[in-house]
């Protein structure tokens, strides 16, 4: 019996389908969700969402958000989310370089700008690391090196 998974970012539906397991980057650590899971509401940190069906495994980056878990559906409302297969590495590399340069020149008293740039850098690094780790390999995202 599968569980319905919906991953929604601020601007689009990133994924919708029936899956066997969802692994989320919760604030307290990774959280695996199987069908008939107890209801939970959790915040998400920067990390990877992994979904598996009998025929495929998909990996998504997520830059914060919330997840509502019900026995038959997992709804993820992400601040930003993207399928690793769809990440534009050149754009992510450019964003990382831009954030690094801006961080080097930000004024120490401008806390808001510093935090925004730090978040942009973390997101770019997450996207690039996910591509390096999962896009070219055929191995399961559920196994660690």
TABEL-V820456 format. One record per residue. N is the residue number from 0. SS is DSSP state (2 for helix, 1 for strand, 0 for the rest). D_LAST is the distance of its C-alpha to the last C-alpha in Angstrom with 2 decimals. Layout:
n->N ss->SS d_last->D_LAST
n->N ss->SS d_last->D_LAST
This chain:
n->0 ss->0 d_last->29.93
n->1 ss->0 d_last->27.92
n->2 ss->1 d_last->27.85
n->3 ss->1 d_last->29.05
n->4 ss->1 d_last->26.77
n->5 ss->1 d_last->28.39
n->6 ss->1 d_last->26.70
n->7 ss->1 d_last->29.48
n->8 ss->0 d_last->29.44
n->9 ss->0 d_last->32.65
n->10 ss->0 d_last->33.80
n->11 ss->0 d_last->32.55
n->12 ss->1 d_last->31.05
n->13 ss->1 d_last->27.42
n->14 ss->1 d_last->26.68
n->15 ss->1 d_last->28.81
n->16 ss->1 d_last->28.30
n->17 ss->1 d_last->27.87
n->18 ss->1 d_last->24.33
n->19 ss->0 d_last->22.99
n->20 ss->1 d_last->20.61
n->21 ss->1 d_last->20.06
n->22 ss->1 d_last->17.38
n->23 ss->1 d_last->18.89
n->24 ss->1 d_last->18.17
n->25 ss->1 d_last->21.15
n->26 ss->0 d_last->22.66
n->27 ss->0 d_last->21.85
n->28 ss->1 d_last->18.17
n->29 ss->1 d_last->16.50
n->30 ss->1 d_last->19.11
n->31 ss->1 d_last->18.99
n->32 ss->1 d_last->22.31
n->33 ss->1 d_last->23.81
n->34 ss->0 d_last->27.38
n->35 ss->0 d_last->30.11
n->36 ss->0 d_last->28.14
n->37 ss->0 d_last->30.55
n->38 ss->0 d_last->31.77
n->39 ss->1 d_last->29.91
n->40 ss->1 d_last->30.24
n->41 ss->1 d_last->27.44
n->42 ss->1 d_last->26.77
n->43 ss->1 d_last->23.58
n->44 ss->1 d_last->21.89
n->45 ss->1 d_last->20.22
n->46 ss->1 d_last->16.94
n->47 ss->1 d_last->15.77
n->48 ss->1 d_last->17.70
n->49 ss->1 d_last->16.17
n->50 ss->1 d_last->18.82
n->51 ss->1 d_last->18.84
n->52 ss->0 d_last->21.90
n->53 ss->0 d_last->22.65
n->54 ss->0 d_last->22.54
n->55 ss->0 d_last->20.01
n->56 ss->1 d_last->17.20
n->57 ss->1 d_last->17.98
n->58 ss->1 d_last->16.37
n->59 ss->1 d_last->18.82
n->60 ss->1 d_last->18.92
n->61 ss->1 d_last->21.35
n->62 ss->1 d_last->23.28
n->63 ss->1 d_last->24.83
n->64 ss->1 d_last->27.28
n->65 ss->1 d_last->28.10
n->66 ss->1 d_last->27.26
n->67 ss->1 d_last->29.93
n->68 ss->1 d_last->28.84
n->69 ss->1 d_last->31.54
n->70 ss->0 d_last->31.49
n->71 ss->0 d_last->31.68
n->72 ss->1 d_last->30.36
n->73 ss->1 d_last->27.75
n->74 ss->1 d_last->29.21
n->75 ss->1 d_last->27.15
n->76 ss->1 d_last->29.37
n->77 ss->1 d_last->27.21
n->78 ss->0 d_last->28.55
n->79 ss->0 d_last->26.62
n->80 ss->1 d_last->24.22
n->81 ss->1 d_last->23.14
n->82 ss->1 d_last->21.37
n->83 ss->2 d_last->18.56
n->84 ss->2 d_last->20.40
n->85 ss->2 d_last->23.54
n->86 ss->0 d_last->22.46
n->87 ss->0 d_last->24.74
n->88 ss->2 d_last->22.69
n->89 ss->2 d_last->25.96
n->90 ss->2 d_last->27.31
n->91 ss->2 d_last->24.24
n->92 ss->2 d_last->24.37
n->93 ss->2 d_last->28.11
n->94 ss->2 d_last->27.73
n->95 ss->2 d_last->25.34
n->96 ss->2 d_last->27.85
n->97 ss->2 d_last->30.74
n->98 ss->2 d_last->29.27
n->99 ss->2 d_last->28.52
n->100 ss->2 d_last->32.06
n->101 ss->2 d_last->33.65
n->102 ss->2 d_last->31.90
n->103 ss->2 d_last->33.27
n->104 ss->2 d_last->36.75
n->105 ss->0 d_last->36.87
n->106 ss->0 d_last->39.55
n->107 ss->0 d_last->38.39
n->108 ss->0 d_last->40.88
n->109 ss->0 d_last->39.56
n->110 ss->2 d_last->36.97
n->111 ss->2 d_last->36.70
n->112 ss->2 d_last->35.99
n->113 ss->2 d_last->33.42
n->114 ss->2 d_last->31.52
n->115 ss->2 d_last->31.77
n->116 ss->2 d_last->30.46
n->117 ss->2 d_last->27.59
n->118 ss->2 d_last->26.65
n->119 ss->2 d_last->26.95
n->120 ss->2 d_last->24.70
n->121 ss->2 d_last->21.98
n->122 ss->2 d_last->22.32
n->123 ss->2 d_last->22.22
n->124 ss->2 d_last->19.10
n->125 ss->2 d_last->17.39
n->126 ss->2 d_last->18.68
n->127 ss->2 d_last->17.66
n->128 ss->2 d_last->14.04
n->129 ss->2 d_last->13.91
n->130 ss->2 d_last->15.59
n->131 ss->2 d_last->13.38
n->132 ss->2 d_last->10.16
n->133 ss->2 d_last->11.96
n->134 ss->2 d_last->15.32
n->135 ss->0 d_last->14.98
n->136 ss->0 d_last->12.26
n->137 ss->0 d_last->13.38
n->138 ss->0 d_last->10.27
n->139 ss->0 d_last->10.63
n->140 ss->0 d_last->10.06
n->141 ss->0 d_last->9.98
n->142 ss->0 d_last->6.70
n->143 ss->0 d_last->3.78
n->144 ss->0 d_last->0.00
